[in-house]
Amino acid sequence: MMCAMEAGKRGRSVLLLDHASKLAEKIRISGGGRCNFTNRHTAPENFLSQNPHFCRSALARFTPRHFIELVEKHRIRYHEKKLGQLFCDEASWQVIDMLRNECEAAGVIFQMPCGVSRIERGFGDTGFVLETSCGRVMTEALVVATGGLSIPQIGASPFGYRIAEQFGINVTALRPALVPLTFAPEQLSVFSGLSGIALDTIVSCNGAHFRENLLITHRGLSGPAILQISSYWRPGDSIHINLLPELDACGWLLDRRHSGALLSNLLAQHLPRRFAEAWLSAMRSTLPEMPVNRYDNKSLKQLASQLHAWQVFPNGTAGYKKAEVTLGGIDTAELSSRTMESKKVPGLYFVGEVVDVTGQLGGFNFQWAWSSGYVAGQSV
């Protein structure tokens, strides 16, 4: 919708096609129904891509401040939850209505539900001809804003990638991101009964680290820290979890080396008791349950090291059904960073999640959608 309304403001004749019967379902369900519509601190460093510089131009031309001004123009009340994350005070439908109203004011015509069955180049290799369930459409330019594979239950599909492949445009490897991770069977048997327990942690993998809450689920690990690190994790990799980020565990344990308390009772001072007991059970081969004063200093130092860097080898992810976004997409080497137009196929544009630009958790992916849509709308 961002691209459509900007093109409409320039006097272009714009037709917006959507196979869904409801408009912007991904906006509606985001942020627990309140839409984390941007992040004040958006920067290129908040995005993953094979070309980490590609997003700079669009983000500089349409910033979070620009979208906030649009929100304020429509008198939508909002608040900052944490770390620059902005949410509607009321509900996400306000953002949907705002975008729809802006589109309608710019003369954009909506046709939905309307499926597209075929796309071909126009006569003389200019423009496009679309065969749709609403009839044939002829257009000078085509903008693909179909999103990724995440959350297929609200209509996500690989359609955008198929369009790229049809026109010989490369698509990078795709995988779910901002997604829960699943336990291997041996860990699942120990921790699955702790579903709902949350911990303040620092989670690290492949050079990235995040200080956020971690949530134990019946299948594995979730919560903001895990969703963030999932974008950096690859099958076969381990993640490291600092269970006591506020504490010098080594000094704390050595200060208590003469205590007659059981280790589980001592850990329960800083961790939920059920988790402490389960975690020690998983470590039983190296950390038998006994009073602290029966451990030597070497063992206590080893325990401290494991508390600050618990190594977990996830078995996989919860898949696209639970993923917030898709990592990978239309190869940025194929597109102009200033306009989002294909270098190979004049008049063909790709914006938003379908492109190989993936934001971290916290409103960054919506900001990429607004920014990339804006620059395409200024060019199309």
NUDO-968566 format. One line per field, with one value per residue (C-alpha): residue number from 1; residue in three letters; x, y, z. Coordinates in Angstrom, 2 decimals. Example, Ala and Ser with C-alpha at 12.3 -4.5 7.8 and 13.67 -1.06 7.14 Angstrom:
# NUDO-968566
lumvo: 1/2;
lomi: ALA/SER;
xx: 12.30/13.67;
yy: -4.50/-1.06;
zz: 7.80/7.14;
//
This chain:
# NUDO-968566
lumvo: 1/2/3/4/5/6/7/8/9/10/11/12/13/14/15/16/17/18/19/20/21/22/23/24/25/26/27/28/29/30/31/32/33/34/35/36/37/38/39/40/41/42/43/44/45/46/47/48/49/50/51/52/53/54/55/56/57/58/59/60/61/62/63/64/65/66/67/68/69/70/71/72/73/74/75/76/77/78/79/80/81/82/83/84/85/86/87/88/89/90/91/92/93/94/95/96/97/98/99/100/101/102/103/104/105/106/107/108/109/110/111/112/113/114/115/116/117/118/119/120/121/122/123/124/125/126/127/128/129/130/131/132/133/134/135/136/137/138/139/140/141/142/143/144/145/146/147/148/149/150/151/152/153/154/155/156/157/158/159/160/161/162/163/164/165/166/167/168/169/170/171/172/173/174/175/176/177/178/179/180/181/182/183/184/185/186/187/188/189/190/191/192/193/194/195/196/197/198/199/200/201/202/203/204/205/206/207/208/209/210/211/212/213/214/215/216/217/218/219/220/221/222/223/224/225/226/227/228/229/230/231/232/233/234/235/236/237/238/239/240/241/242/243/244/245/246/247/248/249/250/251/252/253/254/255/256/257/258/259/260/261/262/263/264/265/266/267/268/269/270/271/272/273/274/275/276/277/278/279/280/281/282/283/284/285/286/287/288/289/290/291/292/293/294/295/296/297/298/299/300/301/302/303/304/305/306/307/308/309/310/311/312/313/314/315/316/317/318/319/320/321/322/323/324/325/326/327/328/329/330/331/332/333/334/335/336/337/338/339/340/341/342/343/344/345/346/347/348/349/350/351/352/353/354/355/356/357/358/359/360/361/362/363/364/365/366/367/368/369/370/371/372/373/374/375/376/377/378/379/380;
lomi: MET/MET/CYS/ALA/MET/GLU/ALA/GLY/LYS/ARG/GLY/ARG/SER/VAL/LEU/LEU/LEU/ASP/HIS/ALA/SER/LYS/LEU/ALA/GLU/LYS/ILE/ARG/ILE/SER/GLY/GLY/GLY/ARG/CYS/ASN/PHE/THR/ASN/ARG/HIS/THR/ALA/PRO/GLU/ASN/PHE/LEU/SER/GLN/ASN/PRO/HIS/PHE/CYS/ARG/SER/ALA/LEU/ALA/ARG/PHE/THR/PRO/ARG/HIS/PHE/ILE/GLU/LEU/VAL/GLU/LYS/HIS/ARG/ILE/ARG/TYR/HIS/GLU/LYS/LYS/LEU/GLY/GLN/LEU/PHE/CYS/ASP/GLU/ALA/SER/TRP/GLN/VAL/ILE/ASP/MET/LEU/ARG/ASN/GLU/CYS/GLU/ALA/ALA/GLY/VAL/ILE/PHE/GLN/MET/PRO/CYS/GLY/VAL/SER/ARG/ILE/GLU/ARG/GLY/PHE/GLY/ASP/THR/GLY/PHE/VAL/LEU/GLU/THR/SER/CYS/GLY/ARG/VAL/MET/THR/GLU/ALA/LEU/VAL/VAL/ALA/THR/GLY/GLY/LEU/SER/ILE/PRO/GLN/ILE/GLY/ALA/SER/PRO/PHE/GLY/TYR/ARG/ILE/ALA/GLU/GLN/PHE/GLY/ILE/ASN/VAL/THR/ALA/LEU/ARG/PRO/ALA/LEU/VAL/PRO/LEU/THR/PHE/ALA/PRO/GLU/GLN/LEU/SER/VAL/PHE/SER/GLY/LEU/SER/GLY/ILE/ALA/LEU/ASP/THR/ILE/VAL/SER/CYS/ASN/GLY/ALA/HIS/PHE/ARG/GLU/ASN/LEU/LEU/ILE/THR/HIS/ARG/GLY/LEU/SER/GLY/PRO/ALA/ILE/LEU/GLN/ILE/SER/SER/TYR/TRP/ARG/PRO/GLY/ASP/SER/ILE/HIS/ILE/ASN/LEU/LEU/PRO/GLU/LEU/ASP/ALA/CYS/GLY/TRP/LEU/LEU/ASP/ARG/ARG/HIS/SER/GLY/ALA/LEU/LEU/SER/ASN/LEU/LEU/ALA/GLN/HIS/LEU/PRO/ARG/ARG/PHE/ALA/GLU/ALA/TRP/LEU/SER/ALA/MET/ARG/SER/THR/LEU/PRO/GLU/MET/PRO/VAL/ASN/ARG/TYR/ASP/ASN/LYS/SER/LEU/LYS/GLN/LEU/ALA/SER/GLN/LEU/HIS/ALA/TRP/GLN/VAL/PHE/PRO/ASN/GLY/THR/ALA/GLY/TYR/LYS/LYS/ALA/GLU/VAL/THR/LEU/GLY/GLY/ILE/ASP/THR/ALA/GLU/LEU/SER/SER/ARG/THR/MET/GLU/SER/LYS/LYS/VAL/PRO/GLY/LEU/TYR/PHE/VAL/GLY/GLU/VAL/VAL/ASP/VAL/THR/GLY/GLN/LEU/GLY/GLY/PHE/ASN/PHE/GLN/TRP/ALA/TRP/SER/SER/GLY/TYR/VAL/ALA/GLY/GLN/SER/VAL;
xx: 0.00/2.89/4.09/0.55/-0.27/3.03/2.62/-0.98/0.14/2.35/-0.67/-0.04/-3.01/-2.66/-4.45/-3.74/-4.41/-4.54/-5.54/-6.74/-10.25/-9.00/-6.57/-3.16/-3.66/0.02/-0.33/-3.49/-1.93/1.41/2.51/-0.20/-2.83/-1.28/1.21/4.84/4.81/8.41/11.49/12.95/16.49/16.28/19.69/21.22/22.89/19.45/19.08/20.49/21.20/23.85/24.50/24.26/24.53/21.59/18.97/20.79/19.32/15.67/16.00/17.60/14.89/11.93/12.82/10.89/10.24/8.40/6.11/5.55/4.46/1.93/0.64/0.35/-1.41/-4.14/-4.23/-3.29/-2.06/1.06/3.66/7.24/7.35/11.13/14.28/12.61/9.70/6.54/3.04/-0.50/-2.21/-5.42/-5.23/-3.41/-6.51/-5.77/-2.59/-4.48/-7.21/-4.59/-2.86/-6.14/-7.40/-4.15/-4.43/-8.03/-7.20/-4.47/-6.92/-5.70/-8.20/-8.41/-9.39/-9.57/-9.83/-8.22/-5.81/-3.16/-2.79/-0.25/2.09/3.66/5.67/3.61/3.97/7.44/8.79/7.39/4.86/3.07/-0.12/-1.70/-4.36/-6.38/-9.59/-10.95/-10.01/-7.01/-4.88/-2.35/0.18/3.34/4.91/4.44/5.36/5.61/4.84/3.75/5.70/7.48/6.59/5.99/2.55/0.96/-2.30/-3.05/-2.20/1.58/2.82/5.92/4.18/6.63/9.63/7.97/7.56/11.26/12.24/9.93/11.88/15.31/15.86/17.90/16.37/18.70/18.19/15.05/14.47/12.23/13.53/12.41/11.20/11.24/13.94/13.21/15.03/16.85/15.13/17.48/16.86/13.16/12.72/14.25/12.77/9.41/7.58/8.78/6.68/5.92/9.04/10.81/14.41/16.42/19.34/21.99/21.82/24.73/25.38/27.75/28.94/25.51/24.14/20.91/19.91/16.22/13.83/13.97/10.83/10.71/8.02/6.69/8.88/11.96/12.93/11.18/10.87/12.50/16.09/15.54/13.54/16.37/19.16/17.22/18.05/21.75/21.50/22.12/21.31/24.11/25.18/25.01/23.72/25.19/22.91/24.09/21.60/22.92/23.80/23.66/25.87/29.54/28.68/32.26/32.77/29.31/29.86/33.38/32.09/29.71/32.08/31.76/27.95/26.15/23.23/22.38/23.47/19.89/18.84/21.68/20.84/17.18/18.22/18.75/16.82/13.29/13.57/12.03/14.37/17.41/16.57/15.98/19.14/21.24/19.60/20.72/24.24/24.24/27.21/29.50/27.49/26.05/23.49/25.22/26.05/28.15/30.95/31.64/32.67/36.25/37.06/37.70/34.19/32.59/34.46/33.28/29.70/30.04/31.31/28.32/25.87/27.29/27.55/25.03/25.53/22.39/22.25/18.75/17.16/15.58/13.02/9.26/9.02/7.27/3.99/5.53/8.11/7.53/9.52/11.36/15.13/16.48/14.56/15.03/18.78/19.62/22.27/19.33/17.70/18.41/18.79/17.37/14.20/13.80/13.47/14.86/18.08/17.15/13.45/12.55/9.24/9.39/9.85/10.12/9.53/9.25/9.78/10.06/13.48/16.63/16.52/15.42/15.08/15.66/12.73/11.18/9.48/12.38/10.67/7.68/10.02/11.73/8.32/7.46/10.88/11.21/7.60/8.13/11.16/9.45/6.38/8.56/9.94/7.29;
yy: 0.00/2.37/2.05/2.34/5.54/7.21/6.33/7.57/10.90/11.33/10.99/7.42/5.15/2.44/-0.88/-2.90/-6.63/-8.99/-12.64/-12.32/-11.28/-9.27/-6.41/-6.44/-9.43/-9.43/-5.88/-6.83/-9.68/-8.00/-6.83/-8.76/-6.87/-3.44/-3.35/-2.62/-0.27/1.00/1.41/4.83/3.45/1.87/1.61/-0.59/-2.62/-3.92/-5.87/-9.08/-9.42/-10.82/-7.13/-5.36/-1.93/-2.38/-1.09/2.19/4.27/3.42/3.74/7.18/8.46/7.28/7.14/6.15/9.87/10.05/7.17/8.59/11.88/9.93/8.18/11.53/13.09/10.46/11.09/7.54/7.40/5.32/4.46/3.24/-0.18/-0.61/-0.24/2.19/-0.12/1.87/0.37/1.66/2.45/0.87/-1.60/-2.45/-1.83/1.89/1.52/-0.51/2.14/4.88/3.24/2.40/5.97/7.38/5.04/5.97/9.69/9.10/7.38/3.81/1.17/-2.04/-5.39/-8.17/-11.04/-11.28/-14.06/-13.75/-16.84/-15.62/-12.71/-11.99/-9.21/-6.78/-6.23/-5.09/-6.27/-3.24/-3.36/-6.46/-8.41/-10.12/-12.79/-12.55/-13.88/-10.35/-10.23/-9.19/-6.30/-4.40/-2.22/-0.26/-1.32/-4.12/-3.97/-7.27/-6.82/-10.33/-10.86/-14.09/-17.62/-16.89/-17.47/-19.36/-19.63/-15.99/-16.44/-16.35/-18.08/-18.36/-16.40/-13.46/-15.76/-17.55/-14.23/-13.54/-16.95/-16.58/-13.49/-14.97/-13.01/-14.80/-15.69/-16.38/-19.33/-19.01/-20.06/-19.09/-16.31/-14.66/-18.14/-20.43/-23.10/-26.72/-28.93/-32.10/-35.19/-35.51/-31.89/-32.05/-34.88/-32.71/-29.27/-29.78/-29.82/-26.29/-24.61/-21.00/-20.30/-17.10/-16.08/-12.90/-14.00/-13.07/-15.44/-15.67/-17.36/-16.72/-13.38/-11.98/-11.62/-10.28/-9.41/-10.28/-12.71/-16.39/-18.53/-22.30/-23.93/-27.47/-27.93/-25.86/-22.23/-19.00/-15.45/-12.31/-13.46/-16.71/-15.10/-12.64/-15.20/-17.58/-15.31/-15.97/-19.68/-22.39/-26.11/-27.84/-24.68/-24.31/-21.29/-20.07/-18.80/-16.65/-17.60/-15.05/-11.90/-9.67/-11.87/-12.84/-16.51/-17.56/-15.07/-15.77/-19.54/-19.34/-17.06/-19.89/-22.82/-23.66/-23.73/-26.94/-26.03/-28.23/-26.78/-26.65/-24.60/-22.19/-21.70/-21.20/-17.88/-16.51/-18.87/-20.31/-23.39/-25.83/-24.63/-24.81/-28.41/-29.42/-27.64/-29.42/-32.70/-32.09/-31.42/-34.39/-36.12/-33.25/-31.69/-34.32/-33.02/-32.58/-29.83/-26.99/-27.61/-31.00/-29.38/-28.29/-24.84/-26.23/-27.73/-24.49/-22.51/-25.01/-24.56/-20.78/-21.07/-23.22/-20.82/-17.97/-20.02/-22.88/-24.59/-25.76/-27.51/-26.82/-29.60/-27.15/-24.35/-24.25/-23.51/-20.91/-21.42/-19.82/-17.58/-13.84/-13.32/-15.11/-14.75/-14.42/-13.52/-11.59/-11.16/-7.50/-7.66/-7.87/-4.61/-0.89/0.15/3.60/2.44/-1.32/-1.85/-4.96/-4.36/-7.06/-6.34/-2.64/-1.84/-4.76/-3.87/-5.88/-4.41/-5.53/-9.00/-10.67/-8.99/-10.36/-7.75/-9.09/-6.97/-7.87/-8.10/-4.81/-2.98/-3.07/-5.27/-2.95/0.01/-1.81/-2.39/1.33/2.51/0.14/0.75/4.50/4.55/2.26/4.50/7.51/5.79/3.49;
zz: 0.00/0.65/-2.94/-4.31/-2.43/-3.34/-7.02/-6.86/-5.40/-8.48/-10.72/-11.76/-12.42/-9.77/-9.43/-6.27/-6.63/-3.64/-3.63/-0.01/0.96/3.96/3.59/5.33/7.63/8.59/9.89/11.75/13.73/14.39/17.81/19.60/17.60/18.25/15.34/16.10/13.11/13.26/15.42/16.24/16.09/12.63/10.96/8.26/11.03/12.04/8.79/7.33/3.61/1.29/0.58/3.95/2.28/-0.09/2.37/3.12/0.31/0.94/4.73/4.34/2.00/4.07/7.75/10.89/11.45/8.13/9.07/12.55/10.95/8.87/12.01/13.81/10.82/11.25/15.02/15.90/19.48/20.01/22.63/22.85/24.47/24.70/22.63/20.21/19.38/18.60/18.97/18.51/21.81/20.51/17.63/14.42/12.30/12.73/10.65/8.03/7.82/7.59/4.63/2.90/3.34/1.96/-1.04/-1.72/-1.47/-4.08/-6.43/-5.93/-7.07/-5.01/-6.49/-3.92/-3.71/-7.12/-8.04/-10.74/-12.92/-15.50/-16.15/-19.53/-21.11/-23.17/-26.88/-27.84/-24.51/-22.67/-19.88/-18.66/-19.29/-16.29/-16.48/-13.28/-11.81/-12.32/-15.99/-18.07/-16.87/-19.01/-17.21/-17.88/-14.57/-12.07/-8.38/-6.50/-2.80/-1.96/1.27/2.15/3.20/6.88/8.41/5.48/7.45/6.52/2.86/2.50/-0.65/-2.88/-5.67/-5.59/-5.92/-8.85/-10.66/-10.17/-11.46/-14.46/-15.51/-14.78/-11.57/-8.91/-5.54/-2.61/-0.25/1.86/5.46/8.38/10.65/13.87/14.71/17.80/17.95/18.83/21.31/20.37/21.86/24.84/25.90/25.09/27.58/30.34/29.61/27.87/31.19/31.96/29.27/30.19/32.27/31.17/31.87/31.40/29.21/26.69/23.72/21.25/17.91/15.01/16.34/17.18/20.69/22.20/25.77/25.98/27.65/26.74/26.98/27.49/25.32/25.04/21.92/22.66/23.09/22.14/23.44/21.99/22.57/20.66/17.86/17.35/17.35/15.06/12.11/12.69/13.54/10.93/11.23/13.12/14.95/18.69/20.57/23.85/26.61/29.50/32.22/34.75/32.78/35.88/38.06/38.27/38.75/39.44/42.27/43.68/43.77/45.21/47.98/48.90/48.51/52.25/52.15/53.03/50.74/47.78/44.46/43.21/46.26/45.67/41.97/42.86/44.42/40.90/38.60/38.74/40.96/38.46/35.75/38.04/38.94/35.32/34.13/36.74/35.75/32.16/33.46/35.84/34.19/35.24/38.07/40.45/42.95/46.32/48.83/47.45/49.97/48.37/45.07/44.53/43.14/39.65/39.52/40.74/38.09/35.48/36.70/36.49/32.92/31.95/33.61/31.52/28.32/28.34/25.00/23.23/19.85/18.49/16.51/14.06/13.94/14.37/10.63/8.52/10.37/13.48/11.80/11.72/8.52/5.72/5.52/1.98/-1.15/-4.38/-4.79/-4.14/-6.88/-9.29/-8.09/-7.99/-4.35/-5.18/-6.93/-6.25/-10.02/-11.66/-13.57/-16.08/-16.57/-16.85/-15.17/-12.73/-9.04/-5.83/-2.35/1.26/2.64/-0.77/-1.14/0.53/3.31/6.71/9.82/13.42/15.82/16.91/14.03/11.58/8.99/8.77/8.36/5.48/3.90/4.20/2.98/0.04/-0.95/-0.81/-3.10/-5.61/-5.50/-6.30/-9.39/-10.84;
//
